[in-house]
Amino acid sequence: MTDSGTLRDQQADFTRQMVMEAAKRVIDTYPIEEFTIQKIADEAGMSHRTVYRYYPTRQALLDAFTDWIEDVVAPLPENLIEDPNDVTATVRLAFDRFDHYAPYFRAGLILASQGEPLRPHRQKDRDRQVREELAELLEPLEPERAEEAYAVLRHLLGAHTWHVLHDRFQLHDGRAGESVAWALGVLIEAIKNGNYPKARGVRDTDK
């Protein structure tokens, strides 16, 4: 790569960083409906055209901002679930992170609900990771029951669950994480004891 090419890449990276910092300030300062390309361009001190060159839609800007928050500002460990038999540490880590960076995770969820799904490719990667990390716990279950149990456990671990508990039910200061840790502990213990939903139409007397 030529020196001029390297310089252009550095300038592009610097511009993207400026845009991300400006997006963060917009969320910190203004109502969520003002999260627009023009508002962020104004905050960054650059033209709408410059921001548009890198992020042609608000959705593209939101996806990039969410990636930046999760990768740079508030990264998670590579292995989300260290022990599939005890996910309480995972819940506390994830929900403490949501609490600490609440404005940005909340903004991402609200804006995503108004448009396209937020980073579907990344969501699928995270789902696949959690599924693999829970495989040992769910292995004894029949495939359909394992899928149901995985879906419930995965949903409880997610930002949407935090958002509802934190904003709607006002579980602040770690209470949302502690509540979900308790619920997951009960569910995991039930799974280990063979106490999980039976196939539709199957009764206890059918065993």
N, C-alpha and C positions, 0 to 999 in steps of 0.2 A: 504494500500500500504506500502511496506517495505521501510526502509530508502534508501536502494540501488536502489529501483525502483524510488523513488523520486529524488535521485541524478542523475540517468540516464535521467529522464525527464528534469531536470534543465540543464543538459549538452546539451541535444538535442535542447532545446529552445535557449540556448546561441549560439550554432552552427548555427541554423537557422537565428538568429539575425545577426551574423557575416556575413553570406552569403548575407543577404539583404543589409547590409551596404556596402559590397563589390560591389554588383550589382549597387547600387546608385553611387559609386565612378567610376565604369566603364562607366556608362552613362555620368557622369560629365566630364570624361577625354578623352574618346576614341570615334572613329566613331561607329555608331550604329551596323555596321556589325561585330564588335568585341565583341558584347554581346553574349558570349559563355560560356559554363560551365567551360572550361579550363581557360579562361581569368578571370572569377570571382573567380575560385579556386586560381589562382595565386595572385589575388588582396587580397583575404582573408588570404593568407598564409597557405593554406591547400591543401590536395591532391585532384585531380580530383575525386578519388573514394569516398572521404568524401562527397563532394557536390552531387555526383551522388546518394549516399545513400538516400538523402532527396529529390532530384529533378532529376529524371532519364532522363528527356528530357529538352531541352531549353524551350519548351512550358510550362512544369510544373513549371520551374523556373520563367518564365515570368508571369504566372498566380499568383504565390505566391508573386512576387514582386509587381504586380499591386494591389493585395489585401492589401499588407503591406502599400503601398502608400495611398490607399483610407481609410484604417482603422486606421492607426497609424500616418502617416506623415501629411495627409491632409483630415481628416474625414469630412463628411457632416453631417448636423443635421438629426435627425431621421425622421422628417417630411420635405421632400424636398420642398413641395408647401404648405405654410401656408394658403394662400388665393387664391383659384382657379380663382377668378375674377381679380386678380392682381399678375401676376407671375414675374413682373419686379425685385422685390427683390430677387427672386429665381435665375433669370438669372444672376444678378450681382454677387451674392454669388458664383454660380457655375463657371462663367467665370473668376472671379477674382482668384479663386482657380486654374483653368487651367493656367492662365497667370503666377501665382506665381511659379507653379511647372511645367512649360512648358516642360522642357527636359524629364521629366519622363512620362507625359501623351503622349507626341509626340512619345517617344520611344515605348511605349506600343502599340500605334495605328499603327506605321510603322511595328513593328515586327509581330503584329497580322495579318496585311495584307499579310505577307509573309508565314503564316502558318495557323494553325487552328483558328477558331473564338475565341476571347478572353473571357474566362470565361462565356460560354453561359448560365450556370445556374444562375449566378449572374446577367447577363443582363436581363434574364427573370424576376427575382425578382424585379429589378429596374423598368422594364417596367410595371409590375403589380402594383407596388407602385404608379407610376405616373398616371396610368389609374384610380386607385381608388381616387386619389387626384383631378383628373379632372372630376370625374363622375358627380358632381353637375352642372358644367358648360355645359357639353355635354348632359345632360339628356333630354333637349327639342328636340334634333335632332333625326331624324329617325336613326335606327341602322347603316345602311351603311354610312350615312353622319357623324355620330358620330365617326365611325371607321376611316374614312378619316381625319376628323379634329384632332382626337387623334394622328394619325400617323404623321401628319405635325408638331403639337405642340411638340410631343415627340422628333422628329428628331432635331428640332431647339434647344432643351434643351441639346443636347448631345455633347460629346467631338469631334465627327467627324465634327460637324458644327463649333465648335471653331477652330479646326485644319485648316480647309479650310480658314476661315476668317483671322486667325492669320498668317498662313504661306504663303498661296497663295496670299491673298489680302492685307497682311501686316497691318491688323487692330490691332495695339498694344495699350498698356497703357489703357486698359479698353474699347477701341473703339469697339471691337468685341461684348462684353457684352452689351454695350449701343445700338448697332445696332440691336441685336437680341431682346433686351427688347422692342425696338420700334416696330419691326415686330410682335412680339407676342401681343403687345398691340393692334395693328391694327386688327389682326386676332380675338382676343377675343372680341373686340368691334363689329366686323362684325358678329360673331356667336351670340352674345347677341341680335343683331338687326335682326336676321334671314337672314343675307346675307352670304350664303355659297353655295358651288357647288350643283346643283340639280342632281337628278338621271340621268344617261345617257339616252339621247333621250327625256328628258322632257324640254319643252320650256316655257317661261314666259306665252305665250298665252294659255298653257294647264292648267293653274291654275283654 
